Amino acid sequence: MSKQTNQLPVNCPSCGGGLNVKSLSCPDCETVVQGFYELPVLLMLNEDELGFVLSFVKNSGSLKEMAKEMGLSYPSVRNYLNDLIEKINLLEDESDE
Amino acid sequence: MNQTNDKQKLSTWIFNPFLFLGGERILTAGLIILAIHIPAGYMLDIRFDGAIDMHLVPSVSSWVTPVFDILIAWGSLVICMFGAARLFQSPIRLIDIAGAVAVSRVPLLLSILPAKLLEPNVKSVEQLLSLQDTEFYQLVAIGIISLIFLIWFFVLLFNAFKINSNLKGTRLWVGFIGSIIIAEIVSLILPGMM
């Protein structure tokens, strides 16, 4: 059986607010580090958005190449990028407050 | 981005092909569609005399008429939509909107078929108003079918503007409605000035 990878929750299932990291553990020696760590902005994106960012980097930022790879038009990919930039700006503003 | 199933994909191709088509591909498809308007207009006696217009007329005397008709109708919409999007600081590209506006005219072209097949044989407005029975129902059928194709045309135009401008909310609606109205006025005034 393949190992199931759980998706990182970024929002509280109870109130919908953003989550922070309270503890981290080493899978080898099981050392646990406790503290209060804010999630980096990139980790607050959902799976699709993170996939888009990875694809953007892998394609050296070429939206034309991404459009070909995704089977979408150039304007569709550019719109997705613009919306993502807006979301990142919003997340950064929220974490600055 | 979400995976769509085949049914959703088909409806997207019918109502919003701009999600998949852009750049040189949509411009090429658009230019072919514009070119089809010319023999269709000349041979079937149809005028495309307005940005969003199509009229059955008694006769189109020259090939030049549909060429000018389509260049003015298409050009006015492209320039107005491009201008409106730029006014709202959208990163719109001329090649995309030019191709998308041309592709959006497919429903207008398709509506020629039922209109010509069901066209009643009338020569004057008086004759048109006195139509009865079968010919009257044919006229009503043309009206309903044309309306469906017109709505499809507007849905395509709206999606063309929305996808290519990436405007949202009030800016999207003001830009779209404003550019349609101005393009229609320009396309009606321009032929008289030439």
HADDOCK unambig.tbl for C-alpha pairs under 7 A between the chains (distance, minus, plus):
assign (segid A and resid 48 and name CA) (segid B and resid 1 and name CA) 5.64 0.50 0.50
assign (segid A and resid 71 and name CA) (segid B and resid 20 and name CA) 6.40 0.50 0.50
assign (segid A and resid 72 and name CA) (segid B and resid 19 and name CA) 5.90 0.50 0.50
assign (segid A and resid 72 and name CA) (segid B and resid 20 and name CA) 4.17 0.50 0.50
assign (segid A and resid 72 and name CA) (segid B and resid 21 and name CA) 6.76 0.50 0.50
assign (segid A and resid 73 and name CA) (segid B and resid 18 and name CA) 6.70 0.50 0.50
assign (segid A and resid 73 and name CA) (segid B and resid 19 and name CA) 5.60 0.50 0.50
assign (segid A and resid 73 and name CA) (segid B and resid 20 and name CA) 4.48 0.50 0.50
assign (segid A and resid 73 and name CA) (segid B and resid 21 and name CA) 4.76 0.50 0.50
assign (segid A and resid 73 and name CA) (segid B and resid 22 and name CA) 4.70 0.50 0.50
assign (segid A and resid 74 and name CA) (segid B and resid 22 and name CA) 5.79 0.50 0.50
assign (segid A and resid 75 and name CA) (segid B and resid 22 and name CA) 6.76 0.50 0.50
assign (segid A and resid 75 and name CA) (segid B and resid 163 and name CA) 6.47 0.50 0.50
assign (segid A and resid 75 and name CA) (segid B and resid 164 and name CA) 5.61 0.50 0.50
assign (segid A and resid 76 and name CA) (segid B and resid 19 and name CA) 5.60 0.50 0.50
assign (segid A and resid 76 and name CA) (segid B and resid 163 and name CA) 6.41 0.50 0.50
assign (segid A and resid 79 and name CA) (segid B and resid 166 and name CA) 5.96 0.50 0.50
